Amino acid sequence: MTAYQFSVIIRTSPLTSDEILNATDALGNAGCLDASIRGHTDGIELLFERTAKSLQAAISSAISDVERTGYRVSRVEMDREAIPV
């Protein structure tokens, strides 16, 4: 298994401090413990380092975990260096 690094962007309106804490708890409870959360111009960015059999499996499972919380993923981003060849 390989660790893949990518970001998941969740489009939201600006969040209050309480909403940020609630989002962090919900995402952690949904299985996103391998992600760091930070602000993004579109809302929330989750920086994942997910171990999986393939890049597709890593991204699919991350999107599934995020969307289980009720948030909707708007896009996934990767640095060119993070793409295995």
N, C-alpha and C positions, 0 to 999 in steps of 0.2 A: 504494500500500500504506500501511496505517496501523499505528501502534504501539498495541497494546492493553495495559493494565495490569490484572493480576488476580493473585490468590493461589491456589495449589494446596496443599491440606492433605493430608498423608500421616500416617495414624494409625500410630504406633509406640510401643513401650514406651520408657522412658528409654534413651538411647544413651550409651555411653562415649565418651571423647575419640577413641579409635581408630575406633570405629564411625561417628562424625560425619565424620572425615576420609575414611573409606572411602565413605560415602554421598555426600559432596561430589565425590569423584573419579568415582564411578559415574554420578552425575547429569550431571556435566560431559561425560563420555565419551559419554553418551546424547543430547547435544544441548541440554542445559539451560544453556548458557553465557549466556543472556539472563535468568537468574534469580539472585536473591540468596537464600541459605538462612539461615533463623533458626529458633530453637526456638519451639515452640507448645505450648499446654496439651495438645493431642492428639498431639503428636509433632514433625513437621517442617512448616514453612511455606516454600514457595518463592514469592518475589515476582517475578513475570514482567513483563517489558516486551517482548512478542513482536510482531514485525511480520508482518502477514498481510493477505490480501485481505478478510477479514471476522473479526468477533469469534468466530464459530463455528469458523472455520479455525484461529485462534490458540489457542483453548482445546483443540480436538481434537488439534492437533499437540503441545501441551504435555503433555496427558494421555498420549498415545502415547509420547512420549519418556520420561516418568517411569516408566510401567509397563513399559517395555522393560528397566529396571534390576531389576525384580522387586518394586518397591514398588507399592502399590495406592493410588490417589487416593481419599480419602474424600469430598472436596467441593472446589468451586471457589468463591471469594469475590471480590466486586468492590465497590469504593466506588461509591456512586451517581454521583459526579462523573466516574468513569472510563467510564461507559456512554455511547457516542456516540448522539446523537439526530438 
